[in-house]
Amino acid sequence: MKKGIIRTVLTLLLIVLFMALLYFVVGRPMIQFVGDPEALQKFVDGKGIIGLLVFGLFVMVQTMSTCIPGLPFYLASGYLLGGLKGALLCDFFATIGNTIAFLIGRKYGRSFLCYLFPEDKLAKVEEKIELGNPVLIHVMFMLLPLPKDTYAWLGYYSGESLIKWMLITFIARFPHIFIYTFGGEKLLSNQYGILVAGGVIATIIYVIIVIVLKKKQNNDF
């Protein structure tokens, strides 16, 4: 019994240490890099398609980590490519990151995830999936400002095929990412009025979507 407790504590400590190292050794330098638009632009221009692939891999790692914020990457992508192209690039690599998490979760199951997330957080997601429409829950997490990257590790609960998971994730994530990349594009050109108006419109749309989805979810019970 004691050996099991010691093993669990050591495993948790190692995971916490790994996540901390991931943030400080990988996450912070990446954020600082993408936070310097001129340096990032020079890097991408100098490397061409390889530069864009490296930036995309940054987004993928950020998506899988659950501890590195995505906002700096989306804004930077808007600086570099504009709202639409930047959103497509980020959405593609974010979907890859979410899909890798989905496959890992499906492969190793709940016991593995308990080392990554508090059990009460797992239980809440499990309850929502079991009581509601799993695909609708997936759409809600990806479409709305909810913890998408955390949900991806638990996405296998929905029972979706790999292709279905990827399509829903890519399509439902896009509007949320586009808001940030579009914001990054407008910040670069100092068009703050458009940015504020866009934020207000997006908020109204999100509220309407939440109301509609909640009604649909209630009707499914």
LUMTI-21154 format. One record per residue: residue number from 1; x, y, z of N, C-alpha, C in turn. Coordinates in steps of 0.02 Angstrom, whole numbers. Each point is the difference from the previous one (the first is absolute). Example, Ala and Ser with C-alpha at 12.3 -4.5 7.8 and 13.67 -1.06 7.14 Angstrom:
# LUMTI-21154
{site 1,{660,-284,390},{-45,59,0},{45,60,0}}
{site 2,{-18,53,-36},{42,59,3},{-39,55,37}}
END
This chain:
# LUMTI-21154
{site 1,{41,-60,0},{-41,60,0},{43,63,0}}
{site 2,{50,0,46},{44,58,5},{41,8,-64}}
{site 3,{23,-56,-29},{38,4,-61},{-41,30,-57}}
{site 4,{-65,-19,-2},{-44,28,-52},{-9,74,8}}
{site 5,{-8,23,63},{-8,72,12},{63,38,-19}}
{site 6,{58,-28,20},{64,33,-15},{10,4,-76}}
{site 7,{-17,-55,-35},{7,-1,-73},{-45,52,-33}}
{site 8,{-61,7,25},{-47,49,-28},{25,71,12}}
{site 9,{24,13,62},{25,67,16},{60,18,-43}}
{site 10,{46,-48,-9},{59,12,-41},{-19,13,-73}}
{site 11,{-49,-39,-24},{-23,10,-69},{-30,69,-9}}
{site 12,{-41,21,47},{-31,66,-4},{53,55,3}}
{site 13,{50,-8,43},{53,50,5},{40,4,-65}}
{site 14,{12,-57,-31},{36,0,-63},{-41,34,-55}}
{site 15,{-65,-12,0},{-43,32,-50},{-2,76,10}}
{site 16,{-7,21,63},{0,72,15},{66,31,-21}}
{site 17,{55,-34,15},{67,25,-20},{5,5,-75}}
{site 18,{-25,-52,-35},{2,1,-74},{-40,59,-28}}
{site 19,{-60,11,26},{-42,55,-24},{33,67,14}}
{site 20,{32,7,59},{35,63,17},{58,11,-48}}
{site 21,{39,-53,-12},{56,6,-47},{-24,16,-70}}
{site 22,{-56,-31,-20},{-28,13,-66},{-17,74,-7}}
{site 23,{-29,29,53},{-19,70,-4},{61,46,0}}
{site 24,{46,-11,48},{56,46,7},{55,-9,-52}}
{site 25,{11,-63,-21},{54,-13,-47},{-24,7,-73}}
{site 26,{-63,-20,-13},{-26,3,-68},{-51,56,-8}}
{site 27,{-49,3,45},{-56,46,-8},{21,74,3}}
{site 28,{35,19,51},{18,71,7},{44,25,-56}}
{site 29,{53,-38,-20},{39,24,-58},{-41,6,-63}}
{site 30,{-47,-47,-12},{-43,4,-59},{-44,62,3}}
{site 31,{-28,14,59},{-44,58,7},{39,65,-11}}
{site 32,{62,2,27},{41,60,-9},{18,9,-74}}
{site 33,{12,-55,-34},{17,4,-71},{-58,25,-42}}
{site 34,{-59,-31,10},{-59,21,-39},{-24,69,22}}
{site 35,{21,21,59},{-19,67,24},{42,55,-30}}
{site 36,{49,-17,-41},{42,49,-36},{-15,-6,-74}}
{site 37,{-50,38,-25},{-22,-8,-69},{55,9,-52}}
{site 38,{45,47,12},{53,12,-49},{47,-59,-5}}
{site 39,{21,-26,58},{46,-58,0},{-34,-61,-31}}
{site 40,{-64,-9,16},{-38,-57,-27},{-7,7,-76}}
{site 41,{-15,61,-23},{-7,12,-72},{65,-14,-37}}
{site 42,{56,22,29},{65,-13,-32},{15,-74,-2}}
{site 43,{-18,-36,54},{13,-72,2},{-40,-35,-53}}
{site 44,{-65,15,-5},{-43,-33,-49},{20,18,-71}}
{site 45,{16,64,-11},{21,21,-68},{66,-34,-20}}
{site 46,{44,-8,49},{65,-31,-15},{-4,-74,-11}}
{site 47,{-48,-33,32},{-5,-74,-5},{-53,-23,-50}}
{site 48,{-44,46,-21},{-52,-18,-48},{-50,-50,30}}
{site 49,{-15,-52,-38},{-50,-49,22},{23,-35,63}}
{site 50,{65,-9,9},{26,-32,61},{-16,43,60}}
{site 51,{5,67,-8},{-17,45,55},{-72,-6,21}}
{site 52,{-45,-7,-49},{-71,-8,16},{-13,-68,34}}
{site 53,{36,-52,-21},{-8,-66,31},{25,2,72}}
{site 54,{55,35,13},{25,6,68},{-50,37,43}}
{site 55,{-28,54,-26},{-51,37,36},{-60,-45,14}}
{site 56,{-20,-40,-50},{-56,-46,8},{14,-51,54}}
{site 57,{62,-24,3},{18,-48,53},{-4,33,68}}
{site 58,{18,64,5},{-9,37,63},{-73,-3,22}}
{site 59,{-46,12,-48},{-71,-1,15},{-21,-70,23}}
{site 60,{25,-51,-33},{-17,-69,18},{23,-17,71}}
{site 61,{62,19,17},{26,-12,67},{-41,38,52}}
{site 62,{-16,63,-16},{-41,40,46},{-67,-33,12}}
{site 63,{-30,-27,-53},{-66,-31,6},{2,-62,43}}
{site 64,{53,-38,-5},{6,-62,38},{17,12,74}}
{site 65,{32,57,14},{28,10,67},{-54,14,53}}
{site 66,{-53,35,-18},{-53,24,45},{25,51,51}}
{site 67,{65,17,0},{25,49,47},{32,60,-35}}
{site 68,{7,-3,-66},{27,56,-38},{-58,35,-34}}
{site 69,{-10,66,12},{-57,35,-31},{6,5,-75}}
{site 70,{-58,-5,-34},{0,2,-73},{-5,70,-29}}
{site 71,{-24,49,39},{-13,67,-26},{60,31,-34}}
{site 72,{61,-2,30},{57,32,-35},{13,-30,-69}}
{site 73,{-12,-64,-8},{13,-33,-64},{-51,21,-52}}
{site 74,{-63,6,21},{-53,21,-46},{9,73,-22}}
{site 75,{17,42,48},{12,71,-17},{60,6,-47}}
{site 76,{53,-37,15},{60,2,-42},{-16,-25,-71}}
{site 77,{-42,-51,-4},{-19,-26,-66},{-38,52,-39}}
{site 78,{-41,39,34},{-35,55,-33},{48,53,-25}}
{site 79,{52,15,41},{52,47,-23},{31,-23,-65}}
{site 80,{18,-65,-1},{39,-28,-55},{-39,-9,-64}}
{site 81,{-59,-30,6},{-36,-25,-59},{-67,33,-12}}
{site 82,{-23,40,47},{-67,27,-5},{-50,-46,35}}
{site 83,{-60,24,10},{-49,-36,40},{-18,-69,-27}}
{site 84,{-16,-4,-65},{-25,-63,-28},{56,-52,-7}}
{site 85,{55,18,-32},{55,-48,-9},{29,-20,67}}
{site 86,{6,48,45},{27,-16,66},{-45,-48,38}}
{site 87,{-66,10,-6},{-47,-45,34},{3,-70,-29}}
{site 88,{6,-5,-66},{4,-67,-32},{63,-36,22}}
{site 89,{56,35,3},{63,-31,22},{-5,-24,72}}
{site 90,{-23,45,45},{-5,-18,71},{-51,-56,11}}
{site 91,{-56,4,-35},{-53,-50,9},{24,-69,-22}}
{site 92,{38,-2,-55},{26,-64,-26},{45,-33,52}}
{site 93,{49,38,26},{47,-29,47},{-31,-11,69}}
{site 94,{-48,43,19},{-35,-11,64},{-41,-63,-4}}
{site 95,{-30,-13,-58},{-39,-62,-9},{45,-61,5}}
{site 96,{60,5,-29},{48,-56,6},{18,-12,73}}
{site 97,{14,54,37},{16,-6,71},{-57,-31,40}}
{site 98,{-60,24,-13},{-59,-28,34},{-12,-73,-18}}
{site 99,{15,-18,-62},{-10,-69,-22},{51,-47,32}}
{site 100,{62,23,7},{50,-41,34},{-21,-12,72}}
{site 101,{-25,53,34},{-25,-8,69},{-59,-49,1}}
{site 102,{-45,6,-47},{-58,-45,-6},{23,-73,-6}}
{site 103,{50,-13,-42},{24,-68,-11},{36,-27,61}}
{site 104,{39,43,34},{34,-22,61},{-51,-17,54}}
{site 105,{-50,43,8},{-52,-13,49},{-37,-65,-14}}
{site 106,{-15,-12,-64},{-35,-61,-20},{43,-62,11}}
{site 107,{65,7,-10},{46,-56,7},{10,-20,74}}
{site 108,{10,49,44},{19,-15,69},{-57,8,51}}
{site 109,{-54,34,-19},{-59,1,42},{2,44,62}}
{site 110,{-49,-9,42},{-12,44,57},{56,-2,52}}
{site 111,{28,-59,12},{52,-5,52},{60,43,-17}}
{site 112,{16,5,-65},{55,43,-21},{-18,74,8}}
{site 113,{-62,17,-19},{-22,70,4},{-4,26,71}}
{site 114,{-11,-44,47},{-2,21,70},{67,27,24}}
{site 115,{54,-17,-35},{66,28,16},{9,70,-29}}
{site 116,{-40,16,-51},{7,65,-33},{-49,52,26}}
{site 117,{-60,-22,21},{-52,46,20},{-30,-21,67}}
{site 118,{-26,49,39},{-36,-18,62},{-60,-44,-17}}
{site 119,{-13,-49,43},{-53,-47,-14},{-68,33,-3}}
{site 120,{-10,53,40},{-65,34,-1},{-12,34,-68}}
{site 121,{54,23,-32},{-8,30,-66},{-19,-53,-51}}
{site 122,{31,-58,6},{-19,-56,-44},{-73,-19,10}}
{site 123,{-20,-4,63},{-68,-21,15},{-52,48,-29}}
{site 124,{15,65,0},{-47,49,-27},{-9,-9,-75}}
{site 125,{55,-11,-35},{-4,-10,-72},{-36,-65,-15}}
{site 126,{17,-52,37},{-32,-66,-9},{-76,6,10}}
{site 127,{-19,37,51},{-72,8,15},{-36,35,-58}}
{site 128,{31,52,-27},{-31,36,-55},{-7,-44,-62}}
{site 129,{51,-39,-13},{-1,-43,-59},{-51,-56,7}}
{site 130,{-2,-30,60},{-45,-57,11},{-74,21,2}}
{site 131,{-14,60,25},{-69,22,6},{-26,35,-63}}
{site 132,{45,28,-39},{-21,38,-58},{16,-35,-65}}
{site 133,{1,39,-54},{18,-23,-66},{76,8,-8}}
{site 134,{39,-55,-3},{73,5,-1},{27,44,-56}}
{site 135,{-29,-6,-59},{24,41,-57},{-15,73,13}}
{site 136,{-58,15,28},{-18,69,17},{48,28,52}}
{site 137,{19,-40,49},{48,22,50},{66,16,-33}}
{site 138,{21,-41,-47},{62,12,-38},{-4,67,-36}}
{site 139,{-55,12,-35},{-8,62,-37},{1,60,48}}
{site 140,{-34,-6,56},{-2,55,48},{69,18,26}}
{site 141,{39,-51,18},{67,14,26},{45,33,-52}}
{site 142,{-5,-23,-62},{43,27,-52},{-23,68,-26}}
{site 143,{-65,11,0},{-28,62,-28},{2,58,50}}
{site 144,{-15,-14,62},{-7,52,50},{66,10,38}}
{site 145,{7,56,36},{62,12,39},{3,-44,62}}
{site 146,{8,-65,-11},{6,-51,52},{69,-32,-5}}
{site 147,{23,-38,51},{67,-30,-2},{6,-56,-51}}
{site 148,{7,20,-64},{2,-48,-56},{56,-51,7}}
{site 149,{60,25,17},{59,-43,0},{-4,-52,56}}
{site 150,{-31,19,56},{-10,-49,54},{-52,-52,-22}}
{site 151,{-53,24,-32},{-53,-46,-23},{27,-51,-49}}
{site 152,{48,20,-43},{24,-45,-52},{27,-66,29}}
{site 153,{31,3,59},{26,-61,30},{-57,-47,21}}
{site 154,{-60,28,10},{-57,-40,22},{-48,-14,-58}}
{site 155,{17,24,-59},{-47,-3,-56},{-19,-70,-20}}
{site 156,{41,-50,16},{-15,-69,-19},{-65,-25,32}}
{site 157,{-22,33,54},{-63,-19,33},{-59,7,-49}}
{site 158,{7,44,-49},{-56,11,-46},{-10,-59,-48}}
{site 159,{50,-44,-5},{-7,-58,-43},{4,16,-75}}
{site 160,{25,59,-18},{3,20,-70},{58,-35,-36}}
{site 161,{-8,-10,-65},{55,-25,-40},{53,55,-6}}
{site 162,{60,-20,-20},{55,48,-6},{-16,55,-51}}
{site 163,{-27,-19,-57},{-16,50,-52},{-53,48,25}}
{site 164,{-52,-26,32},{-53,42,25},{26,48,53}}
{site 165,{43,-26,44},{31,43,52},{39,58,-32}}
{site 166,{40,-15,-51},{42,51,-31},{-42,52,-36}}
{site 167,{-52,-22,-36},{-42,47,-37},{-37,48,47}}
{site 168,{-31,-29,52},{-37,43,47},{48,48,35}}
{site 169,{58,-24,20},{48,42,35},{23,57,-45}}
{site 170,{18,-15,-62},{24,52,-46},{-54,52,-14}}
{site 171,{-60,-23,-15},{-54,47,-18},{-22,41,60}}
{site 172,{-9,-32,57},{-27,35,59},{52,46,32}}
{site 173,{64,-16,-5},{52,43,29},{10,63,-41}}
{site 174,{-14,-3,-65},{20,54,-45},{-26,69,20}}
{site 175,{-66,8,14},{-24,68,17},{36,31,60}}
{site 176,{13,-40,51},{33,25,60},{71,23,-16}}
{site 177,{36,-40,-39},{69,18,-19},{0,61,-45}}
{site 178,{-48,3,-46},{-3,56,-48},{-10,66,37}}
{site 179,{-39,0,53},{-10,62,38},{67,28,23}}
{site 180,{45,-44,24},{65,23,25},{47,19,-56}}
{site 181,{2,-41,-54},{46,18,-54},{-22,64,-36}}
{site 182,{-66,8,-7},{-27,62,-28},{19,59,45}}
{site 183,{-5,-11,66},{20,52,47},{73,17,-6}}
{site 184,{43,-51,-9},{71,13,-10},{14,41,-62}}
{site 185,{-36,-14,-53},{8,38,-63},{-20,73,10}}
{site 186,{-56,12,35},{-24,68,10},{43,39,50}}
{site 187,{27,-35,50},{45,33,47},{62,25,-35}}
{site 188,{24,-38,-48},{60,19,-37},{-11,65,-39}}
{site 189,{-61,10,-25},{-15,60,-38},{-36,52,41}}
{site 190,{-2,-11,67},{-30,49,47},{-74,13,-13}}
{site 191,{-35,-49,-26},{-72,8,-12},{-39,-24,61}}
{site 192,{5,39,54},{-29,-21,64},{-76,1,-1}}
{site 193,{-29,46,-38},{-73,4,-4},{-30,-63,-28}}
{site 194,{29,-25,-55},{-23,-62,-30},{9,-58,48}}
{site 195,{55,1,37},{15,-54,47},{-52,-2,56}}
{site 196,{-17,59,28},{-50,3,53},{-68,-21,-25}}
{site 197,{-19,25,-60},{-65,-18,-29},{-3,-76,-12}}
{site 198,{55,-28,-25},{2,-72,-12},{-7,-39,64}}
{site 199,{31,24,54},{-5,-34,65},{-71,1,26}}
{site 200,{-34,56,-7},{-70,6,23},{-45,-47,-40}}
{site 201,{9,0,-66},{-42,-43,-43},{13,-74,17}}
{site 202,{64,-17,9},{17,-70,17},{-32,-21,66}}
{site 203,{0,45,49},{-29,-15,65},{-75,-13,-6}}
{site 204,{-34,42,-39},{-72,-8,-11},{-14,-67,-34}}
{site 205,{40,-16,-51},{-9,-63,-36},{11,-59,47}}
{site 206,{51,4,42},{14,-54,48},{-58,-10,48}}
{site 207,{-29,55,24},{-56,-5,47},{-60,-34,-34}}
{site 208,{-13,19,-62},{-56,-30,-38},{12,-75,-10}}
{site 209,{62,-18,-18},{18,-70,-11},{-9,-41,63}}
{site 210,{22,28,57},{-7,-34,65},{-73,-14,15}}
{site 211,{-43,51,-10},{-72,-9,14},{-30,-54,-45}}
{site 212,{17,1,-65},{-27,-49,-47},{24,-70,17}}
{site 213,{65,-7,15},{28,-66,15},{-28,-28,65}}
{site 214,{-10,43,50},{-28,-23,63},{-72,-24,-9}}
{site 215,{-39,35,-41},{-68,-21,-14},{0,-67,-36}}
{site 216,{46,-8,-47},{4,-63,-37},{21,-57,47}}
{site 217,{48,15,45},{22,-51,46},{-56,-21,48}}
{site 218,{-39,48,23},{-57,-15,44},{-52,-41,-35}}
{site 219,{-10,13,-64},{-49,-38,-39},{21,-72,-12}}
{site 220,{68,-11,1},{26,-66,-12},{-9,-46,61}}
{site 221,{-9,29,60},{-6,-40,61},{-68,-34,3}}
END
